[in-house]
Amino acid sequence: MTLVSMNDMLEQALAGHYAVGQFNLNNLEFTQAILQGAQAEQAPVILGVSEAYIPYMGGLPCIAGMVKALIAHYGITVPVALHLDHGTSYDVCIQAIHAGFTSVMIDASHHPLAHNIEVTRQVTQAAHVLGVSVESEIGRITGREDDLVVDEAEGMYAVPEDCVRLVRETGIDCLAPALGSVHGPYRGQPKLGFERMAEIRAMTGLPLVLHGGSGLPDGEIRQAIACGTAKINVNTDNQIACTTAIRTFLNEHPTAYDPRNYLIPAREAITASVRAKIQLFGCAGKAGGN
């Protein structure tokens, strides 16, 4: 299976009333685990790479090459999109596209709306020429996204009319409106704006994206999907599963030194976490569409 854009999988998710998971790549083991989990569940999957992880993982061409090689090595047959998560500039989005990414997110949400629209329009025009899908964010999603921290006081719900303007003037393929979710672990009970979520979905006509899918109660996940969310981003839960497995193994085997001894259990833990999310999102068995 060659890499694909997100467009078909998200439109099928909307029609089928489920969501596709975006699971972030942090290293080789995460990539292996996510691909194997999606294949086992026969689910479409989005591999997300946040901008802060690009240098850590050896650059965009290295990441794309690793993903393509693993797809071939494992005989992955489910639809896979390789997505730049939270790209902060036109340049990094174009670099990702040239490296072989099939989807990009341009996140200019921290700028005034007019600037957000202009940068997003430029990225979308370039991406669509090459069949690459584009996600954009509006409002401010709080919490920690790798090296970027947004304080709760800076969080801002997306305004429906601004969402409509952004969609109309840019031509993006999916929208991530800030509606109460956070990046990283939640502190207290999250309060998602479901009524506004449904309103934005109806007014824009686009698949919506929920960032900060880790740690949300299952009922809120299902409610978000019912309100038009077709893509849910998960990273923290997988990171916790990985680190917990490594910590447990090393505590039980203090003389271990071969990385495979603790990274294989970590990979298995990530796979289990991914499979559980896929089942929760309702996309298991949807590799062939609805």
FENMO-V173229 format. One record per pair of residues at least 12 apart in sequence whose ideal C-beta (glycine too) atoms are under 7 Angstrom apart, sorted by the first residue. I is the first residue (numbers start at 1). J is the second residue. Records with the same first field share a line. If there is no record, write none. Layout:
# FENMO-V173229
I: J ; J
This chain:
# FENMO-V173229
1: 71 ; 76 ; 77 ; 78 ; 79 ; 80
3: 68 ; 80 ; 81 ; 82 ; 102
4: 79 ; 80 ; 81 ; 102
5: 81 ; 102 ; 103 ; 131 ; 132 ; 133
6: 46 ; 81 ; 83 ; 103 ; 133 ; 173 ; 174
7: 133 ; 173
9: 44 ; 79 ; 81
10: 174 ; 207 ; 230 ; 231
11: 207
12: 289 ; 290
13: 207 ; 230 ; 283
14: 207 ; 228 ; 230
15: 290
16: 286 ; 290
17: 225
18: 225 ; 281 ; 282 ; 283 ; 286
19: 225 ; 229 ; 230 ; 231 ; 232 ; 281 ; 282 ; 283
20: 44 ; 45 ; 46 ; 230 ; 231 ; 283
21: 45 ; 46 ; 232 ; 234 ; 277 ; 278 ; 281 ; 283
22: 46 ; 48 ; 83 ; 231 ; 232 ; 233 ; 234
23: 45 ; 47 ; 48 ; 234 ; 238 ; 274
24: 48 ; 49 ; 50 ; 85 ; 235
25: 47 ; 48 ; 49 ; 57 ; 63
26: 53 ; 239
27: 57
28: 66
29: 263 ; 266 ; 267 ; 270
30: 238 ; 270
31: 47 ; 66 ; 67 ; 70
32: 70 ; 267
33: 267 ; 270 ; 271 ; 274
34: 47 ; 274
35: 70 ; 71 ; 74 ; 76
36: 74 ; 271
37: 271 ; 274 ; 275 ; 278
38: 78 ; 278
39: 74 ; 76 ; 77 ; 78
40: 275
41: 275 ; 278 ; 279 ; 284
42: 78 ; 284 ; 285 ; 287
43: 78 ; 278 ; 283 ; 284 ; 286 ; 287
44: 78 ; 79 ; 283 ; 286 ; 287
45: 78 ; 80
46: 81 ; 83 ; 231
47: 67 ; 80 ; 81 ; 82 ; 83
48: 83 ; 85 ; 233
49: 63 ; 84 ; 85
50: 85 ; 86 ; 145 ; 146
51: 86 ; 87 ; 88 ; 92
52: 146 ; 147
53: 146
60: 95 ; 96 ; 99
61: 99
64: 82 ; 99 ; 100 ; 101
67: 82
78: 287
79: 287
81: 102 ; 103
82: 100 ; 101 ; 102 ; 103
83: 101 ; 103 ; 104 ; 105
84: 96 ; 101 ; 104 ; 105
85: 105
86: 105 ; 107 ; 145
87: 104 ; 105 ; 106 ; 107
88: 107
90: 119 ; 122 ; 123
93: 106 ; 123
94: 126
97: 127 ; 130 ; 132
102: 132
103: 132 ; 133
104: 123 ; 127 ; 132 ; 134
105: 135
106: 119 ; 120 ; 123 ; 134 ; 136
107: 137
108: 120
109: 137 ; 138 ; 139 ; 140
110: 140
113: 162
116: 138 ; 166
117: 166 ; 169 ; 170
120: 136 ; 166 ; 170 ; 172
121: 169 ; 170
124: 170 ; 171 ; 172
128: 171
133: 173
134: 172 ; 173
135: 172 ; 173 ; 174 ; 176 ; 209
136: 166 ; 170 ; 172 ; 175 ; 176
137: 176
138: 158 ; 162 ; 163 ; 166 ; 175 ; 177 ; 178
139: 156 ; 157 ; 158 ; 177 ; 178
140: 154 ; 155 ; 156 ; 178
141: 178 ; 181 ; 182 ; 183 ; 211 ; 212
142: 154 ; 155 ; 182
143: 182 ; 183 ; 184 ; 212
144: 183 ; 184
145: 183
155: 178
156: 178
157: 178 ; 179 ; 193 ; 196
158: 177 ; 178 ; 179 ; 200
160: 196 ; 199 ; 200 ; 203
163: 175 ; 177 ; 200 ; 203 ; 204
164: 203 ; 204
167: 204 ; 206
174: 206 ; 207 ; 209 ; 231
175: 204 ; 206 ; 208 ; 209
176: 209 ; 211
177: 200 ; 208
179: 192 ; 193 ; 196 ; 197
180: 192 ; 193
181: 210 ; 211 ; 212
182: 212
183: 211 ; 212
184: 236
185: 215 ; 236
186: 215
190: 216 ; 220
192: 220 ; 224
194: 223 ; 227
197: 224 ; 227 ; 228 ; 229
198: 227 ; 228
201: 227 ; 228
207: 230 ; 231
208: 228 ; 229 ; 230
209: 229 ; 231 ; 233
210: 224 ; 229 ; 232 ; 233
211: 233
212: 233
213: 232 ; 233 ; 234
214: 234 ; 235 ; 236 ; 237
215: 236 ; 237
218: 280
221: 280
225: 282
232: 281
234: 277
237: 273
238: 270 ; 273 ; 274
241: 269 ; 270 ; 273
242: 266 ; 269 ; 270
244: 269
245: 265 ; 266 ; 269
246: 262 ; 266
249: 261 ; 262 ; 265
250: 262
